[in-house]
Amino acid sequence: MSEASFEAIFISEKGVCLEQNLAAEKMFGYTHAEIVGKPGTELIVPENREQVMNNMLSGNEKPYEVTALRKDGTIFPCEIHGKMTEYQGRSFRVTALRDITERKQAEDTIKYGKLQLESIFNNLDSSIYIADMKSYEILLMNQHMKNEFGKDLTGKICWQVLHNNQDGPCDFCTNDKLTDADGISGKPYIWEFYNQKLQQWYELRDQAIPWLNGRLVRMEIATDITERKMIDRKLKELNEELEQRVKERTSSLEDLNTALRVLLKKREEDENRIGENIYANFKSLIQPLLNQLKNSLTKNTQEDILDILESSIREMVTPFSKKMADPIVGLTPTEIQIAALVKDGKTNKEITQILNKSIRAVTSHRNNIRQKLGLKNKKINLRTYLLSLN
């Protein structure tokens, strides 16, 4: 019996404990005298005992998870790995139990972090998706992108579902431009692309970022610039027409120049509007939640991942200024977060879980939001009103 193991190890015969190591005594609180002759299932909560018995009877040697029960009545999640062995004509089962409390806590942190990121992305007006850079599997896509494609493509292969007529990874894929020779993530790669499947032009901002398990993934933020490209084409046509008219009638040059300046100003305004909307969303939605998420994490590696994610998103949006004409610009950052979650269809209970706030605080913030939006004492549903602001 190994005493150096961090796992609790038991030797049993026909379901009855015969031996345990020192780690098992510390983990469960039973002395050697107390554990000998005790059914192994008594170390498991009653609702999981049938599962344990079935695994023992079937000779299952694959790890599985149950809830363990200590002598003092406290419980904790554990992973069981058992194996049958023969010795002097008798059959014994060697069972190792590992306390996975920290792992489950980390999984919960990742789960809630992912929910918060999805909530952020779902309230942005750009299409966003994250894909594995090796398998090309789509790991996450926001609601705006789901609406554009008419369905959720999470789990699908990006080159198969996002583009037409592809029998392999796209020739125009930018994965090779997102890391250096050592595989280190670089700056965002910004380019324009016409999606034949959607028949729209997009400005794409691609960057390799660390995913929740530490591996690099591709994040793409796609902003629809179809209108801008149409203006560009019109500008080109007008420019060609202008050149022809200059040759034919120099007297009309001033009028055409005026029209050209108007179109150029319109294009600049459109570009500013796109940038300002992205920046306003970052300041009011992404930054507060990233700060809150960072403060709730306990592991350095996860904090590092969020630091890099924050830096990556900031690097993509900092060239733009804040849009002051947004209908909810008068709200506080917390009120903007809650308004976004209400708009996303979240209940008060779900919002308390996502933002780690009390139900009383959430209710108070909702009342403040209604007052600032002029809805106090009006029979207007808050979510319906927020949806109308798109």
C-alpha positions as CSV (number, residue, x, y, z in Angstrom):
1,M,0.0,0.0,0.0
2,S,1.6,3.3,-1.1
3,E,1.7,6.0,1.5
4,A,3.2,8.6,-0.8
5,S,0.1,8.9,-2.9
6,F,-2.1,11.9,-2.7
7,E,-5.1,9.7,-3.6
8,A,-7.1,7.7,-1.1
9,I,-6.5,4.0,-1.9
10,F,-8.6,1.2,-0.6
11,I,-8.3,-2.6,-1.0
12,S,-11.6,-4.4,-0.7
13,E,-13.0,-7.9,-1.1
14,K,-16.6,-8.4,-2.2
15,G,-17.3,-4.8,-1.4
16,V,-15.8,-4.8,2.1
17,C,-12.8,-2.7,3.0
18,L,-9.6,-4.5,4.1
19,E,-6.9,-1.8,3.9
20,Q,-6.5,1.9,3.3
21,N,-3.5,4.2,2.9
22,L,-2.6,7.2,5.0
23,A,-4.1,9.6,2.4
24,A,-7.4,7.7,2.7
25,E,-7.4,8.1,6.5
26,K,-6.8,11.8,6.2
27,M,-9.3,12.3,3.4
28,F,-12.2,10.4,5.1
29,G,-11.3,10.5,8.8
30,Y,-11.5,6.7,9.5
31,T,-8.7,4.9,11.3
32,H,-7.5,1.6,10.0
33,A,-9.5,-0.2,12.8
34,E,-12.7,1.7,11.8
35,I,-12.4,1.1,8.1
36,V,-11.7,-2.7,8.2
37,G,-14.9,-4.6,7.6
38,K,-16.9,-1.5,6.5
39,P,-18.7,-1.7,3.2
40,G,-16.9,0.6,0.7
41,T,-20.2,2.2,-0.3
42,E,-20.5,3.9,3.1
43,L,-17.8,6.3,1.9
44,I,-20.3,7.5,-0.8
45,V,-23.5,9.5,-0.4
46,P,-26.6,7.3,-0.5
47,E,-27.8,8.6,-3.8
48,N,-24.6,7.5,-5.6
49,R,-24.2,4.1,-3.9
50,E,-26.1,2.1,-6.6
51,Q,-23.9,3.7,-9.3
52,V,-20.8,2.6,-7.3
53,M,-22.1,-1.0,-6.8
54,N,-22.9,-1.3,-10.6
55,N,-19.4,-0.2,-11.5
56,M,-17.9,-2.7,-9.0
57,L,-20.1,-5.6,-10.2
58,S,-19.4,-4.9,-13.8
59,G,-15.6,-4.6,-13.2
60,N,-15.5,-1.1,-14.7
61,E,-12.0,0.3,-14.7
62,K,-12.8,3.7,-16.2
63,P,-12.7,6.7,-13.9
64,Y,-16.1,8.2,-12.9
65,E,-17.3,10.9,-10.6
66,V,-19.5,10.6,-7.4
67,T,-20.0,12.6,-4.2
68,A,-17.9,11.2,-1.3
69,L,-19.0,11.2,2.4
70,R,-16.5,11.7,5.2
71,K,-16.8,10.3,8.7
72,D,-17.9,13.8,10.1
73,G,-20.7,13.9,7.5
74,T,-19.2,16.5,5.2
75,I,-19.2,15.7,1.5
76,F,-17.0,16.5,-1.5
77,P,-16.8,15.6,-5.2
78,C,-14.4,12.8,-6.0
79,E,-13.2,10.7,-9.0
80,I,-13.1,7.0,-8.5
81,H,-10.8,4.6,-10.4
82,G,-11.1,0.9,-9.5
83,K,-9.3,-2.2,-10.8
84,M,-9.7,-5.9,-10.0
85,T,-6.6,-8.0,-9.1
86,E,-6.0,-11.6,-8.2
87,Y,-3.8,-12.8,-5.3
88,Q,-3.4,-16.3,-4.1
89,G,-6.7,-17.3,-5.7
90,R,-8.7,-14.5,-4.2
91,S,-10.2,-11.5,-6.1
92,F,-9.5,-8.0,-4.7
93,R,-10.5,-4.6,-5.9
94,V,-8.1,-1.7,-5.6
95,T,-9.9,1.6,-5.6
96,A,-8.4,5.1,-5.8
97,L,-10.4,8.1,-4.9
98,R,-9.2,11.6,-5.8
99,D,-10.6,14.8,-4.3
100,I,-11.6,16.9,-7.3
101,T,-13.0,19.9,-5.3
102,E,-10.5,22.4,-6.9
103,R,-11.1,21.0,-10.3
104,K,-14.9,21.4,-10.0
105,Q,-14.5,24.9,-8.7
106,A,-12.2,25.7,-11.7
107,E,-14.8,24.2,-14.1
108,D,-17.5,26.3,-12.5
109,T,-15.4,29.4,-12.9
110,I,-14.8,28.6,-16.5
111,K,-18.5,27.9,-17.0
112,Y,-19.7,31.2,-15.5
113,G,-16.8,33.1,-17.3
114,K,-18.0,31.7,-20.6
115,L,-21.6,32.7,-19.8
116,Q,-20.5,36.2,-19.1
117,L,-18.5,36.4,-22.3
118,E,-21.4,35.1,-24.3
119,S,-23.7,37.7,-22.7
120,I,-21.2,40.4,-23.7
121,F,-20.8,39.2,-27.3
122,N,-24.6,38.7,-27.7
123,N,-25.1,42.5,-27.2
124,L,-22.6,43.7,-29.8
125,D,-23.7,44.7,-33.2
126,S,-20.9,42.9,-35.0
127,S,-20.6,39.2,-35.8
128,I,-18.1,37.4,-33.5
129,Y,-17.0,33.8,-33.6
130,I,-14.2,31.8,-32.0
131,A,-12.7,28.7,-33.8
132,D,-10.0,26.2,-33.0
133,M,-7.0,27.0,-35.2
134,K,-6.1,23.4,-35.9
135,S,-9.5,21.6,-36.2
136,Y,-11.4,24.7,-37.5
137,E,-14.3,23.8,-35.1
138,I,-16.5,26.8,-34.2
139,L,-16.3,27.0,-30.4
140,L,-18.5,30.1,-29.9
141,M,-20.6,32.5,-32.0
142,N,-22.6,35.4,-30.8
143,Q,-26.3,36.0,-31.4
144,H,-25.8,38.6,-34.1
145,M,-23.9,36.1,-36.2
146,K,-26.5,33.4,-35.5
147,N,-29.2,35.8,-36.8
148,E,-27.1,36.5,-39.9
149,F,-26.7,32.8,-40.8
150,G,-30.2,31.8,-39.5
151,K,-28.9,29.2,-37.0
152,D,-26.3,28.3,-34.4
153,L,-23.2,26.9,-36.1
154,T,-21.3,26.1,-32.9
155,G,-19.6,22.8,-33.2
156,K,-19.4,22.9,-37.0
157,I,-16.3,23.3,-39.1
158,C,-15.9,27.0,-40.1
159,W,-14.9,26.5,-43.8
160,Q,-17.8,24.1,-44.3
161,V,-20.6,26.3,-43.0
162,L,-19.4,30.0,-43.3
163,H,-18.5,30.0,-47.0
164,N,-19.7,28.5,-50.3
165,N,-17.9,25.9,-52.5
166,Q,-15.1,24.9,-50.0
167,D,-13.8,21.4,-49.9
168,G,-11.0,22.2,-47.4
169,P,-9.7,25.1,-45.3
170,C,-10.2,28.4,-47.1
171,D,-7.3,29.7,-49.3
172,F,-7.9,33.1,-47.8
173,C,-7.7,31.8,-44.1
174,T,-5.6,34.2,-42.0
175,N,-4.5,31.7,-39.4
176,D,-0.9,31.8,-40.6
177,K,-0.9,35.6,-40.2
178,L,-2.0,35.5,-36.5
179,T,1.2,34.1,-34.9
180,D,4.9,34.5,-35.4
181,A,7.4,31.7,-36.1
182,D,7.5,30.8,-32.4
183,G,3.7,30.4,-32.3
184,I,3.2,33.6,-30.3
185,S,0.1,35.7,-30.9
186,G,0.6,39.0,-32.7
187,K,-1.4,42.1,-33.4
188,P,-4.9,41.9,-35.0
189,Y,-4.9,41.3,-38.7
190,I,-7.4,43.6,-40.3
191,W,-8.8,43.0,-43.8
192,E,-11.9,43.2,-46.0
193,F,-13.8,40.2,-47.4
194,Y,-16.9,39.6,-49.6
195,N,-18.9,36.6,-48.2
196,Q,-20.6,35.0,-51.1
197,K,-22.8,32.9,-48.9
198,L,-24.3,36.1,-47.3
199,Q,-23.5,38.4,-50.3
200,Q,-22.2,41.1,-48.0
201,W,-18.9,42.9,-47.4
202,Y,-17.2,42.8,-44.0
203,E,-14.3,44.4,-42.3
204,L,-12.6,41.5,-40.4
205,R,-10.4,41.8,-37.3
206,D,-8.7,38.5,-36.7
207,Q,-6.5,37.6,-33.7
208,A,-5.1,34.5,-32.0
209,I,-6.1,34.6,-28.4
210,P,-5.7,32.0,-25.5
211,W,-8.9,30.0,-24.9
212,L,-10.0,28.9,-21.5
213,N,-7.8,25.8,-21.5
214,G,-4.7,27.9,-22.6
215,R,-4.6,26.9,-26.3
216,L,-4.6,29.5,-29.0
217,V,-7.9,30.0,-30.9
218,R,-8.9,32.4,-33.6
219,M,-11.3,35.2,-32.7
220,E,-12.9,37.1,-35.6
221,I,-15.0,40.3,-35.3
222,A,-16.8,41.0,-38.5
223,T,-18.4,44.4,-39.1
224,D,-20.8,44.7,-42.1
225,I,-19.4,47.4,-44.5
226,T,-21.6,46.6,-47.5
227,E,-23.0,50.1,-47.5
228,R,-19.6,51.6,-47.3
229,K,-18.4,49.4,-50.2
230,M,-21.4,50.6,-52.2
231,I,-20.4,54.1,-51.5
232,D,-16.8,53.3,-52.5
233,R,-18.1,51.9,-55.8
234,K,-20.2,54.9,-56.3
235,L,-17.3,57.1,-55.6
236,K,-15.2,55.3,-58.2
237,E,-18.0,55.7,-60.7
238,L,-18.3,59.4,-59.9
239,N,-14.6,59.8,-60.1
240,E,-14.4,58.2,-63.5
241,E,-17.4,60.3,-64.6
242,L,-15.6,63.4,-63.2
243,E,-12.5,62.7,-65.1
244,Q,-14.5,62.4,-68.3
245,R,-16.4,65.6,-67.6
246,V,-13.2,67.5,-66.9
247,K,-12.0,66.6,-70.3
248,E,-15.4,67.6,-71.9
249,R,-16.6,70.4,-69.7
250,T,-14.3,72.0,-67.2
251,S,-17.1,74.3,-66.2
252,S,-18.9,71.5,-64.3
253,L,-15.9,70.5,-62.2
254,E,-16.9,72.5,-59.2
255,D,-20.4,70.9,-58.9
256,L,-19.0,67.4,-59.2
257,N,-16.3,68.2,-56.6
258,T,-19.0,69.3,-54.2
259,A,-20.9,66.0,-54.7
260,L,-17.7,64.1,-54.2
261,R,-17.0,65.9,-50.9
262,V,-20.5,65.0,-49.7
263,L,-20.0,61.4,-50.4
264,L,-16.5,61.4,-48.8
265,K,-18.0,63.0,-45.7
266,K,-20.8,60.4,-45.6
267,R,-18.2,57.6,-45.7
268,E,-16.2,59.2,-42.9
269,E,-19.3,59.6,-40.8
270,D,-20.2,55.9,-41.4
271,E,-16.7,54.8,-40.4
272,N,-16.8,56.9,-37.3
273,R,-20.2,55.5,-36.4
274,I,-19.0,51.9,-36.7
275,G,-15.9,52.7,-34.6
276,E,-17.8,54.7,-31.9
277,N,-20.4,51.9,-31.5
278,I,-17.7,49.3,-31.0
279,Y,-15.8,51.5,-28.5
280,A,-19.0,52.4,-26.5
281,N,-19.9,48.7,-26.3
282,F,-16.4,47.9,-25.1
283,K,-16.4,50.6,-22.4
284,S,-19.9,49.9,-21.1
285,L,-20.2,46.1,-21.5
286,I,-16.8,44.4,-21.9
287,Q,-14.5,46.3,-19.6
288,P,-16.8,46.2,-16.4
289,L,-17.5,42.5,-16.8
290,L,-13.8,41.6,-17.5
291,N,-12.9,43.5,-14.4
292,Q,-15.5,41.7,-12.4
293,L,-14.5,38.3,-13.8
294,K,-10.8,38.9,-13.1
295,N,-11.6,39.8,-9.5
296,S,-13.6,36.5,-9.1
297,L,-10.8,34.3,-10.3
298,T,-8.4,32.6,-8.0
299,K,-5.9,30.9,-10.4
300,N,-3.0,32.9,-11.8
301,T,-3.2,31.1,-15.1
302,Q,-6.8,32.1,-15.6
303,E,-6.0,35.7,-14.6
304,D,-3.3,35.8,-17.2
305,I,-5.7,34.5,-19.9
306,L,-8.2,37.2,-19.1
307,D,-5.4,39.9,-19.1
308,I,-4.4,38.8,-22.6
309,L,-8.1,38.6,-23.7
310,E,-8.7,42.1,-22.3
311,S,-5.6,43.4,-24.1
312,S,-6.6,41.8,-27.4
313,I,-10.1,43.2,-27.4
314,R,-8.8,46.7,-26.3
315,E,-6.2,46.6,-29.1
316,M,-9.0,46.0,-31.6
317,V,-11.2,48.8,-30.5
318,T,-9.0,51.6,-29.0
319,P,-8.7,53.6,-32.3
320,F,-12.3,54.6,-32.0
321,S,-14.1,57.2,-29.8
322,K,-17.2,56.9,-27.7
323,K,-20.6,57.4,-29.2
324,M,-22.3,60.0,-27.1
325,A,-25.7,59.7,-28.8
326,D,-26.4,56.2,-27.5
327,P,-29.9,56.1,-25.9
328,I,-28.7,54.5,-22.7
329,V,-25.5,56.6,-22.3
330,G,-26.8,58.1,-19.1
331,L,-26.8,54.7,-17.3
332,T,-24.0,53.6,-14.9
333,P,-21.8,50.7,-16.1
334,T,-23.7,48.3,-13.7
335,E,-27.0,49.5,-15.1
336,I,-25.8,49.1,-18.6
337,Q,-24.8,45.5,-17.8
338,I,-28.2,44.7,-16.3
339,A,-30.0,46.4,-19.2
340,A,-28.0,44.3,-21.6
341,L,-28.9,41.1,-19.7
342,V,-32.6,42.1,-19.5
343,K,-32.6,42.7,-23.3
344,D,-31.0,39.3,-23.7
345,G,-34.0,37.7,-21.9
346,K,-32.3,37.0,-18.6
347,T,-34.5,36.8,-15.4
348,N,-33.6,38.6,-12.2
349,K,-32.4,35.3,-10.7
350,E,-30.2,34.6,-13.7
351,I,-28.8,38.1,-13.6
352,T,-27.9,37.7,-9.9
353,Q,-26.0,34.6,-10.7
354,I,-24.1,36.1,-13.6
355,L,-23.2,39.4,-11.9
356,N,-22.9,38.0,-8.4
357,K,-25.3,40.5,-7.0
358,S,-28.3,40.2,-4.6
359,I,-31.8,40.1,-6.0
360,R,-32.5,43.3,-4.1
361,A,-29.7,45.1,-5.8
362,V,-30.8,43.9,-9.2
363,T,-34.4,45.0,-8.6
364,S,-33.1,48.4,-7.5
365,H,-31.0,48.8,-10.6
366,R,-33.9,47.9,-12.8
367,N,-36.0,50.6,-11.2
368,N,-33.3,53.1,-11.8
369,I,-33.0,52.0,-15.4
370,R,-36.8,52.5,-15.9
371,Q,-36.6,56.0,-14.3
372,K,-33.7,57.1,-16.5
373,L,-35.4,55.8,-19.6
374,G,-38.6,57.7,-18.8
375,L,-40.6,54.5,-18.1
376,K,-41.5,55.0,-14.5
377,N,-45.2,54.6,-13.8
378,K,-45.7,53.5,-17.4
379,K,-47.1,50.1,-18.4
380,I,-44.2,49.4,-20.8
381,N,-42.2,46.2,-20.6
382,L,-38.5,47.0,-20.0
383,R,-37.2,44.3,-22.3
384,T,-39.6,45.3,-25.1
385,Y,-38.4,48.9,-24.8
386,L,-34.7,47.9,-24.8
387,L,-35.2,45.7,-27.9
388,S,-36.8,48.7,-29.7
389,L,-33.6,50.7,-29.3
390,N,-31.7,48.6,-31.9
